[in-house]
Amino acid sequence: MSLRFLGKKSIVLCLIIASVFACQEESNDITPTSNQEVITPNSSLAIMLQNTATLDGSLDNVIDNANCILINLPVNVEVNGVSFLIDNVGDYQVVEAVLNEFTTSEGNLEIVFPITITLNDYTQIVIANYDELETFINECSGENEADDDIECVDFHYPITFSTYDANFQIAETVVINNDEALYSFIENLEGGILTSLNFPITMILSDGSTVEVNSNQELETTISEAEDDCDEDDDNDWSDNDTCSISDVEANLIECEWTISNYNNDTGFNIFNIDFMDNDTATIASLNESYIMDWYVSLDENIYLVLYNVSGGNVQVLNGDYILVECTPNQLVFQDLSDISVELVLDKDCEQDANPFQCFEDLEAVFVGCDDDNDGFGEFYLAPIFETCQASGLFEVTYHETLVDAQANVNMLASPYSNIIAPAQNLYARVELLNTGEFQVFEVALTLENCNASGCTESEVDAYLVECLWNVVNLNGNDDLVLFDLDFDANGTVIITGNGQTTNSTWSTSQADDGIWVEFNGVNAGNIQAISGNWLIVECETDRLQMNQGNNTMVIEQDCTTDSNCNVNDVETNLMDCEWTISSYNNESNFSIFNIDFQANGQAIIHTPNSTQDYSANWTVSLDGGIYLDFSNISGGNVQVLNGNYILVECTPDQMIFHDPSNTNIELILDKDCD
């Protein structure tokens, strides 16, 4: 930004002082934690809060010589008869630079009236002439004299208060978003109104660091200790950067690293240090992140810092042009040209041992390879181990079998890498900083483990699958697919039968780092299509496999029944083919008067031939290491004793014998009755 003569060009940038606070009323009675947390009108803490929120009028001392008032912008001034328009805070420095070209007796600044001023209580008054202005100037303390406003500590907004009447009734929650709102809130504590702060709150100290406060006593102590802990800059210069020329600023930036103590009132950036280098590049680094950017300092009546091409991370928000507003040897304060409310505070850190390789040094570098056959050899994927440290794009990492190769940057290894020494040797990672060519070499340990969580090898899974029929006994907690038989063939085909359908599909297994995978393709027979795709085996037994596919879980179980009519699918089909007589139950033949009509909807009718007794029931057939018949909800009669679960122990096309698993002496014999 620049200051130009009136009549040619003018600068338009408004200084906006915004005052916003919101209230939300509640009907509930709220009692403070203790009376010690109540803030009463005119108490010492209330006065401290108001003094901390008091408007600091020293920002424009170069034109009004008054610490307790602020002239609203834009304003016209004349310096030795030449008119200037001041419409942003950066122009104060320009006016100061013009005045510095004259001796004290020669320099003369006059304000063009009328103007509007803001008092330190945020009251705005229109001033018609210098006599009226002088009345308010005389009410301010002199240059660098003690005054009431506290400038060395600030609140991190928003903060909230709860207010109460004398009986601690009718609570109101008040949200405070800035100094003006806080000043007004404290000013209006009267008429028996009591209030308390809702802790914790955060205070920002003059060096940009923060303090969390949890009580009135801690708050009063924090403000009291910080009150005189900085230069309030109440002299009649624009700021204390008189000795900061552009060459001083540039040399100072390059001399040491600088911590981002504060950006836009956010101290979360203080984990980052900036290392400004004399080739107009810089590194922004924390313990775990590192980025590059370009920078330069320029002079156009004001001193500017320009940051651009920030390579990544949330620090990309720093891209932009900044004007220097405060300058000391150990701290530089900038304002964003596009939004002067955004402040960038840099604190010098000469104790930081700049080490761009710190992330690599802190990382325990171990590559894990898979050795499922326990022969001491396996494959290692080399890229992932340093991904966090390489996120900035600042480094090139190569891997080598020997230290000499890494130092010479020859014989780079490809990924995946198979170890040549059993059980596994170490490798060497060469990490090179791209913008300087500097490199370090880090030893990387190789370790092998059995990556197959299922405990079975691929060949074992293949043998289990082709041995017998298999049924899907569980898919995401549902056994609807148990009716389908899966007949795996060694040539890669699987014949799926069930529900009146037969389909030929394909299957295959494969070994990966995370275990054994089974893949089904071409499955197009109704609901059984749900098994399509790749499944990772997570549990493996000779007659049971549990597999995962994303969030889906499938369990298949082996059915090695020798009689072709006695797999789970055929049992269910056979039961529905005709009625079945209860020839015996628990060695009692008096149940033989009953026939069971198994129906396809999971319903059954238990009745006598002359239908003098009819009862309804539910039934299912399932596979869980054996074939089970389950009766439930039998509606009445002595046949209710059949409610329960039975395992099939003998099976022919015309007779099925079941035992009660809880008492194998109880036997249920069903004989087929198609008449």
C-alpha positions as CSV (number, residue, x, y, z in Angstrom):
1,M,0.0,0.0,0.0
2,S,1.2,3.5,-0.6
3,L,0.4,7.0,0.5
4,R,-0.4,9.4,-2.5
5,F,-1.1,13.1,-2.9
6,L,-4.7,14.2,-2.8
7,G,-6.1,15.2,-6.1
8,K,-4.3,12.4,-8.0
9,K,-5.1,9.0,-6.5
10,S,-6.5,8.0,-3.1
11,I,-6.3,4.8,-1.2
12,V,-9.5,3.2,0.0
13,L,-9.1,0.8,2.9
14,C,-11.4,1.1,5.9
15,L,-10.5,0.4,9.4
16,I,-13.5,-1.4,10.8
17,I,-14.0,-1.7,14.5
18,A,-16.7,-4.4,14.9
19,S,-18.6,-5.0,18.1
20,V,-20.6,-8.1,18.4
21,F,-21.9,-10.1,21.3
22,A,-24.8,-12.5,21.5
23,C,-27.0,-13.5,24.4
24,Q,-28.9,-16.7,24.8
25,E,-31.5,-16.7,27.6
26,E,-32.4,-19.9,29.5
27,S,-35.2,-20.4,31.9
28,N,-33.4,-22.8,34.2
29,D,-31.9,-21.7,37.5
30,I,-28.2,-21.9,37.5
31,T,-26.0,-21.7,40.6
32,P,-22.3,-20.8,40.2
33,T,-19.8,-23.4,41.4
34,S,-18.9,-21.1,44.3
35,N,-19.4,-17.5,45.4
36,Q,-15.7,-17.0,44.9
37,E,-16.3,-17.2,41.1
38,V,-18.9,-14.4,41.1
39,I,-17.7,-11.1,39.5
40,T,-19.5,-8.2,41.0
41,P,-19.6,-4.6,39.7
42,N,-16.5,-2.5,40.5
43,S,-14.7,-5.5,42.0
44,S,-10.9,-5.6,41.4
45,L,-11.4,-8.4,38.8
46,A,-14.2,-6.5,37.0
47,I,-11.9,-3.5,36.7
48,M,-9.0,-5.7,35.4
49,L,-11.3,-7.2,32.8
50,Q,-12.5,-3.7,31.6
51,N,-8.9,-2.3,31.5
52,T,-7.8,-5.3,29.4
53,A,-10.7,-4.6,27.0
54,T,-10.1,-0.8,27.0
55,L,-9.4,0.6,23.5
56,D,-5.7,1.3,22.9
57,G,-5.5,4.7,21.2
58,S,-1.7,4.7,20.7
59,L,-1.9,3.2,17.3
60,D,-2.3,6.6,15.6
61,N,-0.1,8.6,18.0
62,V,1.9,9.9,15.1
63,I,-1.0,12.1,14.1
64,D,-2.9,12.9,17.3
65,N,-0.3,12.4,20.2
66,A,-3.0,10.8,22.3
67,N,-3.0,7.3,23.8
68,C,-6.7,7.2,24.8
69,I,-8.4,8.1,21.6
70,L,-8.4,6.7,18.1
71,I,-9.2,8.8,15.0
72,N,-11.5,6.9,12.7
73,L,-10.2,6.2,9.2
74,P,-10.2,7.5,6.5
75,V,-8.8,10.9,7.6
76,N,-7.0,13.6,5.6
77,V,-3.8,15.2,7.0
78,E,-1.4,17.9,5.8
79,V,2.3,17.5,6.3
80,N,4.1,20.8,5.8
81,G,1.2,21.9,3.5
82,V,1.0,18.7,1.4
83,S,-2.2,16.8,1.7
84,F,-2.3,13.0,2.4
85,L,-5.2,10.5,2.8
86,I,-4.7,8.0,5.5
87,D,-7.1,5.1,5.0
88,N,-5.3,2.1,6.6
89,V,-3.0,1.5,9.5
90,G,0.0,1.0,7.2
91,D,-0.2,4.7,6.2
92,Y,0.8,5.8,9.8
93,Q,4.3,4.5,9.1
94,V,4.3,6.5,5.8
95,V,3.4,9.7,7.6
96,E,6.1,9.0,10.2
97,A,8.7,8.5,7.5
98,V,7.7,11.8,5.9
99,L,7.9,13.6,9.2
100,N,11.3,12.1,9.9
101,E,12.7,13.9,6.8
102,F,12.2,17.1,8.7
103,T,13.7,18.3,12.0
104,T,11.4,18.5,15.0
105,S,10.9,22.3,14.5
106,E,10.3,22.0,10.7
107,G,7.9,19.0,10.7
108,N,4.3,20.1,10.9
109,L,1.2,17.9,10.7
110,E,-2.4,19.2,10.6
111,I,-5.6,17.2,10.6
112,V,-8.4,18.2,8.2
113,F,-11.6,18.5,10.2
114,P,-14.3,17.4,10.8
115,I,-13.3,13.9,12.0
116,T,-14.8,11.2,14.2
117,I,-12.9,9.8,17.2
118,T,-13.4,6.7,19.3
119,L,-12.7,7.0,23.0
120,N,-11.1,4.3,25.0
121,D,-14.7,3.2,26.2
122,Y,-15.6,2.9,22.5
123,T,-17.8,6.0,22.4
124,Q,-17.7,7.7,19.0
125,I,-17.7,11.5,18.8
126,V,-17.7,13.9,15.9
127,I,-15.0,16.6,16.3
128,A,-15.3,19.9,14.4
129,N,-12.0,21.5,15.1
130,Y,-8.6,21.2,16.8
131,D,-9.8,22.9,20.0
132,E,-12.5,20.2,20.5
133,L,-9.9,17.5,19.8
134,E,-7.4,19.1,22.2
135,T,-10.0,18.8,25.0
136,F,-10.0,15.0,24.6
137,I,-6.2,14.8,24.1
138,N,-5.6,16.6,27.4
139,E,-7.6,13.9,29.2
140,C,-5.1,11.2,28.0
141,S,-1.9,10.3,29.9
142,G,1.3,11.7,28.4
143,E,3.8,9.9,26.2
144,N,4.9,6.6,27.8
145,E,3.1,7.6,31.1
146,A,1.2,5.0,33.1
147,D,-2.4,4.6,32.1
148,D,-5.3,2.2,33.0
149,D,-5.4,0.2,29.8
150,I,-3.7,-3.2,29.9
151,E,-2.1,-4.1,26.6
152,C,0.3,-6.9,27.4
153,V,-2.3,-9.6,27.7
154,D,-5.5,-10.4,25.7
155,F,-8.5,-12.7,25.8
156,H,-8.8,-15.4,23.2
157,Y,-12.4,-14.9,22.1
158,P,-15.1,-16.0,22.3
159,I,-15.6,-16.2,26.0
160,T,-18.9,-16.7,27.9
161,F,-20.5,-15.3,31.1
162,S,-23.5,-16.5,33.1
163,T,-25.5,-13.8,34.8
164,Y,-27.7,-14.1,37.9
165,D,-29.9,-11.9,40.1
166,A,-29.3,-11.6,43.8
167,N,-30.9,-15.0,44.4
168,F,-28.9,-16.7,41.7
169,Q,-32.0,-17.1,39.6
170,I,-33.0,-16.5,36.0
171,A,-29.6,-17.3,34.4
172,E,-28.5,-15.7,31.1
173,T,-25.6,-16.9,29.0
174,V,-23.7,-14.1,27.3
175,V,-21.2,-14.8,24.5
176,I,-18.4,-12.2,24.1
177,N,-16.6,-12.0,20.8
178,N,-14.3,-8.9,21.1
179,D,-12.9,-6.3,23.4
180,E,-15.7,-3.8,22.8
181,A,-18.3,-6.3,23.7
182,L,-16.4,-7.2,26.9
183,Y,-16.0,-3.6,27.9
184,S,-19.7,-2.9,27.4
185,F,-20.7,-6.0,29.3
186,I,-18.6,-5.1,32.4
187,E,-19.7,-1.4,32.2
188,N,-23.4,-2.5,32.4
189,L,-23.0,-4.7,35.4
190,E,-25.3,-2.8,37.8
191,G,-28.6,-3.0,39.7
192,G,-27.6,-6.1,41.6
193,I,-26.6,-8.1,38.5
194,L,-24.0,-10.8,39.3
195,T,-22.0,-12.7,36.8
196,S,-19.4,-15.5,36.5
197,L,-17.0,-16.5,33.7
198,N,-17.4,-19.9,32.2
199,F,-14.0,-21.5,32.6
200,P,-11.6,-22.6,31.2
201,I,-10.6,-19.6,29.1
202,T,-7.4,-18.9,27.2
203,M,-5.3,-15.7,27.6
204,I,-2.8,-14.6,25.0
205,L,0.5,-13.1,26.3
206,S,2.5,-10.4,24.6
207,D,5.0,-13.0,23.3
208,G,2.2,-14.9,21.5
209,S,2.2,-17.7,24.0
210,T,-1.1,-18.8,25.7
211,V,-2.2,-19.6,29.2
212,E,-5.3,-21.6,30.2
213,V,-7.1,-20.1,33.1
214,N,-9.6,-22.1,35.3
215,S,-10.7,-19.7,38.0
216,N,-11.1,-16.1,39.0
217,Q,-8.0,-16.2,41.1
218,E,-5.9,-17.7,38.3
219,L,-7.3,-15.0,35.9
220,E,-6.5,-12.1,38.3
221,T,-3.0,-13.5,38.8
222,T,-2.4,-13.9,35.1
223,I,-3.5,-10.4,34.2
224,S,-1.6,-8.9,37.2
225,E,1.7,-10.7,36.3
226,A,1.4,-9.8,32.6
227,E,0.3,-6.2,33.0
228,D,3.8,-4.7,32.8
229,D,5.4,-7.5,30.8
230,C,5.8,-5.7,27.5
231,D,6.4,-2.3,25.8
232,E,3.0,-0.8,25.4
233,D,4.4,1.4,22.7
234,D,2.7,4.6,24.0
235,D,5.3,6.9,22.4
236,N,4.3,9.3,19.6
237,D,5.9,7.2,16.9
238,W,3.8,4.8,15.0
239,S,5.6,1.8,16.5
240,D,9.0,0.8,17.9
241,N,10.4,-0.3,14.5
242,D,12.5,2.9,13.9
243,T,15.7,0.9,13.7
244,C,14.2,-1.8,11.3
245,S,15.3,-1.0,7.8
246,I,14.6,-3.5,5.0
247,S,18.2,-4.7,5.2
248,D,17.9,-5.2,8.9
249,V,14.7,-7.2,8.6
250,E,16.1,-9.4,5.8
251,A,19.3,-10.1,7.7
252,N,17.5,-10.7,10.9
253,L,15.1,-13.2,9.3
254,I,18.1,-15.2,7.8
255,E,20.1,-15.1,11.0
256,C,18.0,-17.7,12.9
257,E,14.9,-19.7,12.7
258,W,11.6,-18.0,13.5
259,T,8.7,-19.6,15.4
260,I,5.1,-18.8,14.2
261,S,3.9,-17.7,17.6
262,N,0.5,-16.6,16.4
263,Y,-1.4,-16.4,13.1
264,N,-4.9,-14.9,13.0
265,N,-5.2,-15.3,16.8
266,D,-4.4,-19.0,16.5
267,T,-1.5,-20.2,18.5
268,G,-1.7,-23.7,17.0
269,F,0.9,-22.7,14.4
270,N,3.6,-22.4,17.1
271,I,4.7,-26.0,16.4
272,F,6.2,-24.6,13.2
273,N,9.5,-22.9,12.7
274,I,10.5,-21.0,9.5
275,D,14.0,-21.2,8.3
276,F,14.5,-18.3,5.9
277,M,17.5,-19.0,3.6
278,D,19.4,-16.4,1.5
279,N,18.4,-18.0,-1.8
280,D,14.8,-16.7,-1.3
281,T,13.6,-20.2,-0.3
282,A,12.5,-21.2,3.2
283,T,11.5,-24.4,5.1
284,I,8.5,-24.5,7.4
285,A,8.9,-27.5,9.7
286,S,7.6,-29.1,12.8
287,L,8.7,-32.3,14.4
288,N,6.5,-34.3,12.0
289,E,5.9,-32.1,9.0
290,S,8.2,-30.2,6.7
291,Y,7.3,-27.9,3.7
292,I,9.1,-25.5,1.4
293,M,8.1,-22.0,0.2
294,D,9.5,-18.9,-1.5
295,W,9.9,-15.5,0.2
296,Y,11.2,-12.0,-0.2
297,V,11.2,-8.7,1.6
298,S,10.4,-5.5,-0.3
299,L,10.2,-1.7,0.4
300,D,7.4,0.5,-1.0
301,E,7.4,3.2,1.7
302,N,6.5,0.3,4.0
303,I,8.4,-2.9,4.6
304,Y,6.6,-6.0,3.2
305,L,7.1,-9.7,3.7
306,V,5.8,-11.9,0.8
307,L,5.3,-15.6,1.3
308,Y,4.3,-17.8,-1.7
309,N,4.4,-21.3,-3.1
310,V,4.0,-23.0,0.3
311,S,4.2,-26.6,-0.7
312,G,1.5,-28.2,1.5
313,G,-0.2,-28.7,4.9
314,N,-2.4,-26.2,6.8
315,V,0.5,-23.7,6.6
316,Q,-0.5,-23.0,3.0
317,V,-2.8,-20.4,4.6
318,L,0.4,-18.3,5.1
319,N,0.6,-17.6,1.3
320,G,0.2,-13.8,1.0
321,D,1.6,-10.3,1.4
322,Y,2.3,-8.9,4.8
323,I,3.2,-5.4,6.1
324,L,5.5,-5.0,9.0
325,V,3.8,-3.2,11.9
326,E,6.1,-4.0,14.8
327,C,9.7,-4.7,14.9
328,T,12.2,-5.7,17.6
329,P,15.3,-7.8,17.3
330,N,13.5,-10.9,18.6
331,Q,10.0,-10.4,17.3
332,L,8.4,-9.2,14.1
333,V,4.7,-8.5,13.8
334,F,3.0,-8.4,10.4
335,Q,-0.5,-7.7,9.1
336,D,-2.1,-9.4,6.1
337,L,-2.6,-6.7,3.4
338,S,-5.8,-8.3,2.3
339,D,-7.2,-8.3,5.8
340,I,-5.5,-6.2,8.4
341,S,-7.3,-8.1,11.2
342,V,-5.1,-11.1,10.4
343,E,-1.8,-10.8,12.3
344,L,1.3,-12.9,11.8
345,V,3.7,-12.9,14.8
346,L,7.2,-14.4,14.4
347,D,9.5,-14.9,17.3
348,K,13.2,-15.4,16.8
349,D,14.6,-18.9,17.8
350,C,18.3,-19.1,17.6
351,E,18.5,-22.1,19.9
352,Q,16.7,-24.3,17.4
353,D,19.2,-26.7,15.8
354,A,17.8,-26.8,12.4
355,N,17.6,-30.4,11.3
356,P,15.5,-31.2,8.3
357,F,16.2,-34.9,8.9
358,Q,14.7,-35.0,12.4
359,C,11.6,-36.9,11.4
360,F,13.7,-39.6,9.9
361,E,15.9,-39.8,13.0
362,D,12.9,-40.1,15.3
363,L,11.3,-42.9,13.3
364,E,12.0,-46.5,14.2
365,A,12.6,-47.8,10.7
366,V,11.5,-51.4,10.4
367,F,10.2,-53.2,7.3
368,V,8.0,-56.2,7.9
369,G,7.9,-58.9,5.2
370,C,5.8,-62.0,4.9
371,D,7.3,-65.5,5.4
372,D,4.3,-67.8,5.5
373,D,6.4,-71.0,4.8
374,N,9.0,-70.1,7.5
375,D,11.9,-70.5,5.2
376,G,13.6,-67.2,6.2
377,F,12.8,-65.3,3.0
378,G,10.0,-63.0,2.1
379,E,9.0,-59.8,0.2
380,F,9.3,-56.3,1.6
381,Y,7.4,-53.3,0.2
382,L,9.9,-50.4,0.7
383,A,7.9,-47.3,0.2
384,P,5.5,-47.0,3.2
385,I,8.0,-46.8,6.0
386,F,9.0,-43.1,5.5
387,E,5.6,-41.9,4.1
388,T,5.0,-39.5,7.0
389,C,8.4,-37.9,6.7
390,Q,8.2,-37.6,2.9
391,A,4.8,-36.0,2.8
392,S,6.3,-32.5,2.2
393,G,7.9,-33.6,-1.0
394,L,11.3,-32.2,0.2
395,F,13.1,-35.5,0.1
396,E,14.1,-38.3,-2.2
397,V,14.5,-41.7,-0.5
398,T,16.3,-44.6,-2.1
399,Y,17.2,-48.0,-0.6
400,H,20.4,-50.0,-0.8
401,E,21.8,-53.3,0.4
402,T,25.1,-51.8,1.7
403,L,26.2,-48.6,3.4
404,V,28.8,-47.9,0.7
405,D,26.1,-48.1,-2.1
406,A,23.8,-45.7,-0.1
407,Q,26.6,-43.2,0.3
408,A,27.5,-43.4,-3.4
409,N,23.8,-43.5,-4.4
410,V,24.3,-46.6,-6.6
411,N,22.5,-49.9,-6.9
412,M,19.1,-48.7,-5.8
413,L,16.7,-51.4,-4.8
414,A,13.2,-51.9,-6.4
415,S,10.1,-52.5,-4.4
416,P,9.0,-55.2,-3.6
417,Y,12.4,-56.4,-2.4
418,S,13.2,-60.1,-1.6
419,N,15.9,-60.5,1.1
420,I,19.0,-62.5,0.0
421,I,20.1,-63.5,3.5
422,A,18.0,-65.6,5.9
423,P,16.3,-64.8,8.2
424,A,16.7,-61.2,7.0
425,Q,19.4,-58.6,6.6
426,N,19.3,-54.8,7.2
427,L,19.0,-52.3,4.4
428,Y,20.2,-48.6,4.1
429,A,18.0,-45.7,3.2
430,R,19.6,-42.7,1.6
431,V,17.5,-39.6,2.4
432,E,18.5,-36.6,0.2
433,L,17.2,-33.0,0.7
434,L,16.2,-32.0,-2.8
435,N,16.8,-28.2,-2.6
436,T,20.3,-28.5,-1.2
437,G,21.6,-32.0,-2.1
438,E,22.4,-32.7,1.5
439,F,21.8,-36.3,2.5
440,Q,21.9,-38.7,5.4
441,V,21.9,-42.5,5.5
442,F,19.6,-44.5,7.9
443,E,19.9,-48.2,8.7
444,V,16.6,-50.0,8.2
445,A,15.8,-53.3,9.9
446,L,14.1,-56.1,8.0
447,T,11.9,-58.6,10.0
448,L,9.8,-61.5,8.8
449,E,6.5,-62.8,10.1
450,N,3.8,-65.1,9.1
451,C,1.2,-62.8,7.5
452,N,-1.4,-65.5,7.1
453,A,-3.8,-64.8,10.0
454,S,-6.0,-67.8,9.1
455,G,-3.3,-70.3,10.0
456,C,-3.7,-72.3,6.7
457,T,-1.6,-72.3,3.6
458,E,-3.1,-71.8,0.1
459,S,-2.6,-75.4,-0.8
460,E,-4.3,-76.6,2.4
461,V,-7.4,-74.3,1.6
462,D,-7.5,-75.8,-2.0
463,A,-7.5,-79.3,-0.6
464,Y,-10.2,-78.6,2.0
465,L,-12.5,-77.0,-0.6
466,V,-12.4,-79.8,-3.2
467,E,-12.7,-82.6,-0.6
468,C,-16.5,-82.3,0.0
469,L,-19.6,-80.1,-0.6
470,W,-19.7,-76.7,1.2
471,N,-22.6,-74.6,2.4
472,V,-22.8,-70.9,3.3
473,V,-24.1,-71.3,6.9
474,N,-23.7,-67.6,7.7
475,L,-23.6,-64.4,5.7
476,N,-23.6,-61.3,7.9
477,G,-25.5,-63.2,10.6
478,N,-28.1,-64.7,8.2
479,D,-28.3,-68.4,7.1
480,D,-30.6,-67.9,4.1
481,L,-28.0,-69.3,1.8
482,V,-27.5,-72.6,3.6
483,L,-29.8,-74.3,1.0
484,F,-27.1,-73.9,-1.7
485,D,-24.5,-76.6,-2.1
486,L,-21.0,-75.5,-3.4
487,D,-19.2,-78.3,-5.2
488,F,-15.6,-77.1,-5.8
489,D,-13.6,-78.8,-8.5
490,A,-9.8,-78.8,-8.8
491,N,-10.0,-77.4,-12.3
492,G,-11.3,-74.1,-10.9
493,T,-15.1,-74.6,-11.4
494,V,-17.7,-74.6,-8.7
495,I,-21.1,-76.0,-9.3
496,I,-23.7,-74.3,-7.1
497,T,-27.1,-76.0,-6.6
498,G,-30.1,-75.1,-4.5
499,N,-33.5,-73.5,-4.5
500,G,-34.3,-75.4,-7.7
501,Q,-31.3,-73.8,-9.5
502,T,-27.9,-75.0,-10.7
503,T,-25.1,-72.7,-12.0
504,N,-21.5,-73.2,-13.0
505,S,-19.1,-70.6,-11.7
506,T,-15.4,-70.3,-11.1
507,W,-13.2,-70.1,-8.1
508,S,-9.5,-69.5,-7.3
509,T,-7.2,-68.9,-4.3
510,S,-4.2,-66.6,-4.0
511,Q,-1.6,-65.7,-1.4
512,A,-1.0,-62.0,-0.5
513,D,0.8,-60.2,2.3
514,D,-2.4,-60.2,4.5
515,G,-3.3,-63.9,3.9
516,I,-5.2,-66.3,1.7
517,W,-7.9,-65.0,-0.6
518,V,-10.7,-66.9,-2.2
519,E,-12.3,-65.4,-5.3
520,F,-15.7,-66.3,-6.8
521,N,-16.6,-65.3,-10.4
522,G,-19.7,-65.8,-12.6
523,V,-22.1,-66.5,-9.7
524,N,-25.5,-65.6,-11.1
525,A,-28.0,-67.9,-9.3
526,G,-30.3,-65.8,-7.3
527,N,-29.3,-64.7,-3.7
528,I,-26.2,-66.8,-3.8
529,Q,-24.7,-64.0,-6.0
530,A,-23.8,-62.3,-2.7
531,I,-20.7,-64.5,-2.4
532,S,-19.2,-63.0,-5.6
533,G,-15.8,-61.3,-5.4
534,N,-12.7,-61.6,-3.3
535,W,-12.8,-62.9,0.3
536,L,-9.9,-62.9,2.8
537,I,-9.8,-66.0,5.0
538,V,-9.5,-64.9,8.7
539,E,-10.3,-68.3,10.4
540,C,-9.4,-71.6,8.9
541,E,-10.3,-75.2,10.0
542,T,-10.5,-78.3,7.9
543,D,-14.3,-78.1,7.8
544,R,-15.0,-74.4,8.4
545,L,-13.7,-71.2,6.8
546,Q,-14.6,-67.7,7.9
547,M,-13.9,-64.9,5.4
548,N,-14.2,-61.1,5.2
549,Q,-14.9,-58.9,2.3
550,G,-14.8,-55.3,3.6
551,N,-17.5,-55.1,6.2
552,N,-19.1,-58.4,5.1
553,T,-18.4,-61.7,6.9
554,M,-19.1,-65.2,5.4
555,V,-18.8,-68.6,7.0
556,I,-18.9,-71.7,4.9
557,E,-18.9,-75.3,6.4
558,Q,-18.0,-78.6,4.9
559,D,-20.7,-81.3,4.3
560,C,-19.0,-84.6,3.7
561,T,-22.1,-86.8,4.2
562,T,-21.5,-89.9,2.0
563,D,-25.2,-90.4,1.0
564,S,-26.1,-88.0,-1.8
565,N,-29.6,-87.6,-0.3
566,C,-28.2,-86.5,3.1
567,N,-26.5,-83.1,2.5
568,V,-28.3,-80.2,4.0
569,N,-29.9,-79.1,0.8
570,D,-31.3,-82.6,0.0
571,V,-32.5,-83.1,3.6
572,E,-34.6,-79.9,3.3
573,T,-35.9,-80.8,-0.2
574,N,-36.8,-84.4,0.9
575,L,-38.7,-83.2,4.0
576,M,-40.9,-81.0,1.8
577,D,-41.4,-83.7,-0.8
578,C,-44.0,-85.6,1.2
579,E,-45.5,-85.8,4.7
580,W,-43.5,-87.6,7.4
581,T,-44.8,-89.9,10.1
582,I,-43.5,-89.6,13.7
583,S,-42.7,-93.3,14.0
584,S,-41.0,-92.9,17.3
585,Y,-40.1,-90.2,19.8
586,N,-38.0,-91.0,22.9
587,N,-38.8,-94.7,22.3
588,E,-42.5,-94.1,22.4
589,S,-44.6,-95.2,19.4
590,N,-47.9,-93.4,20.5
591,F,-46.7,-90.4,18.4
592,S,-47.1,-92.4,15.3
593,I,-50.7,-91.1,14.9
594,F,-49.1,-87.8,13.8
595,N,-47.9,-86.8,10.4
596,I,-45.8,-83.7,9.8
597,D,-46.4,-81.6,6.7
598,F,-43.2,-79.5,6.1
599,Q,-44.0,-76.5,4.0
600,A,-41.6,-74.2,2.0
601,N,-42.4,-71.1,4.0
602,G,-40.8,-72.5,7.2
603,Q,-44.2,-73.5,8.5
604,A,-45.3,-77.0,9.3
605,I,-48.6,-78.7,10.2
606,I,-48.6,-81.6,12.7
607,H,-51.8,-83.5,12.4
608,T,-53.5,-86.9,12.8
609,P,-54.7,-88.5,9.5
610,N,-58.4,-87.8,10.3
611,S,-57.4,-84.2,11.3
612,T,-59.0,-84.5,14.7
613,Q,-55.8,-82.8,16.0
614,D,-54.0,-80.1,14.0
615,Y,-51.2,-78.0,15.3
616,S,-49.0,-75.4,13.6
617,A,-45.2,-75.1,14.0
618,N,-42.1,-73.5,12.6
619,W,-39.1,-75.5,11.3
620,T,-35.6,-74.9,9.8
621,V,-32.8,-77.1,8.7
622,S,-29.2,-75.8,9.3
623,L,-25.6,-76.9,9.0
624,D,-23.2,-76.4,11.9
625,G,-20.7,-79.2,11.8
626,G,-23.8,-81.5,11.3
627,I,-27.3,-81.2,9.9
628,Y,-29.8,-79.9,12.4
629,L,-33.7,-79.9,12.3
630,D,-35.3,-77.3,14.6
631,F,-38.9,-77.2,15.7
632,S,-40.4,-74.1,17.4
633,N,-43.7,-72.5,18.3
634,I,-45.7,-75.8,18.3
635,S,-49.2,-74.6,19.0
636,G,-50.5,-77.3,21.3
637,G,-51.1,-80.9,22.3
638,N,-48.6,-83.4,23.6
639,V,-46.5,-82.8,20.4
640,Q,-45.2,-79.6,22.0
641,V,-42.5,-81.9,23.5
642,L,-40.9,-81.9,20.1
643,N,-40.0,-78.2,20.4
644,G,-36.2,-78.1,20.2
645,N,-33.1,-78.8,18.1
646,Y,-32.2,-82.3,16.6
647,I,-29.1,-83.5,14.9
648,L,-29.4,-85.9,11.9
649,V,-27.6,-89.2,12.7
650,E,-29.0,-91.6,10.0
651,C,-30.4,-90.7,6.6
652,T,-32.1,-92.6,3.8
653,P,-34.5,-91.4,1.2
654,D,-37.4,-92.7,3.2
655,Q,-36.3,-92.4,6.8
656,M,-34.4,-89.9,8.9
657,I,-33.3,-90.4,12.5
658,F,-32.4,-87.5,14.7
659,H,-31.0,-87.2,18.3
660,D,-31.5,-84.4,20.8
661,P,-28.0,-82.9,21.2
662,S,-28.6,-82.2,24.8
663,N,-29.7,-85.8,25.5
664,T,-28.7,-88.3,22.9
665,N,-31.0,-90.9,24.5
666,I,-33.9,-89.0,23.0
667,E,-34.4,-90.2,19.5
668,L,-36.8,-88.8,16.8
669,I,-37.6,-91.1,13.9
670,L,-39.4,-89.8,10.8
671,D,-40.7,-92.1,8.1
672,K,-41.7,-90.7,4.7
673,D,-45.4,-91.0,3.9
674,C,-46.2,-90.0,0.3
675,D,-49.7,-91.7,0.4
